[in-house]
Amino acid sequence: MDLFNYIKNINEGYSEGNYSGKKYGITKTTFNRGNSFKVYAKELGDNDFISLNYYKTKSKDLLKPCEMPEQKVIHFLKNVELNQN
């Protein structure tokens, strides 16, 4: 599964999920008719967070982590277990 599909699986607005045995509050906002996304996840009760922007362009998709390694963002997207709201 590519990163776009992982991001699409996250509910728009606020949701929660589990990652590495910890609970995260996740906010996803969609822009540009579904061609760009902002995802921010905050560990509930601690200081860890994940922040990214994702853009679908005509030539390629762009993942832009916000002040963190790309691998951290990718690992989160692939491994977070989303809670059914």
C-alpha positions as CSV (number, residue, x, y, z in Angstrom):
1,M,0.0,0.0,0.0
2,D,1.4,3.4,-0.9
3,L,1.4,6.3,1.6
4,F,-1.6,8.0,0.0
5,N,-3.8,5.0,0.9
6,Y,-2.6,5.0,4.5
7,I,-3.5,8.7,4.8
8,K,-6.9,8.2,3.1
9,N,-7.7,5.5,5.8
10,I,-7.4,8.2,8.5
11,N,-10.7,9.9,9.2
12,E,-11.2,13.5,8.4
13,G,-11.1,15.7,11.5
14,Y,-10.2,14.1,14.9
15,S,-9.7,10.4,15.6
16,E,-7.6,8.3,17.8
17,G,-5.2,5.4,17.3
18,N,-2.6,3.2,18.9
19,Y,1.0,3.3,17.9
20,S,3.9,1.5,19.7
21,G,1.7,0.7,22.6
22,K,0.6,4.3,23.1
23,K,-2.6,6.2,22.3
24,Y,-2.5,9.1,19.9
25,G,-5.0,11.8,19.0
26,I,-4.9,12.3,15.3
27,T,-6.2,15.3,13.3
28,K,-6.4,15.1,9.5
29,T,-7.4,18.0,7.3
30,T,-7.9,17.6,3.5
31,F,-7.3,20.5,1.1
32,N,-7.4,21.1,-2.7
33,R,-10.2,18.7,-3.4
34,G,-8.4,15.7,-1.9
35,N,-5.0,16.4,-3.4
36,S,-3.2,17.6,-0.2
37,F,-3.4,16.6,3.4
38,K,-2.2,17.8,6.8
39,V,-1.9,15.1,9.5
40,Y,-0.9,15.8,13.1
41,A,-0.8,13.1,15.7
42,K,-0.1,13.8,19.4
43,E,0.7,11.1,21.9
44,L,-2.0,11.5,24.6
45,G,-0.4,12.0,28.0
46,D,3.1,12.5,26.7
47,N,5.2,14.7,24.4
48,D,5.7,12.6,21.2
49,F,4.0,13.8,18.0
50,I,3.9,13.2,14.2
51,S,3.3,16.1,11.8
52,L,3.3,15.9,8.0
53,N,1.9,17.4,4.8
54,Y,1.2,15.2,1.8
55,Y,0.7,16.5,-1.7
56,K,-0.5,14.7,-4.8
57,T,0.8,16.4,-8.0
58,K,0.4,15.5,-11.6
59,S,4.0,14.2,-11.7
60,K,4.5,12.6,-8.3
61,D,3.4,12.5,-4.7
62,L,5.3,14.5,-2.1
63,L,5.6,13.7,1.6
64,K,6.8,16.7,3.7
65,P,7.4,15.8,7.3
66,C,7.4,18.8,9.7
67,E,10.7,19.0,11.6
68,M,11.2,15.2,11.9
69,P,12.8,12.4,9.9
70,E,10.7,11.0,7.0
71,Q,11.2,7.5,8.3
72,K,9.4,8.4,11.6
73,V,6.4,9.6,9.7
74,I,6.3,6.6,7.3
75,H,6.6,4.2,10.2
76,F,3.7,5.9,12.0
77,L,1.5,5.9,8.9
78,K,2.2,2.2,8.2
79,N,1.8,1.0,11.8
80,V,-0.8,3.1,13.6
81,E,-3.9,1.1,14.5
82,L,-6.8,3.4,14.0
83,N,-9.7,3.2,16.4
84,Q,-13.2,2.9,14.9
85,N,-15.1,6.1,15.9
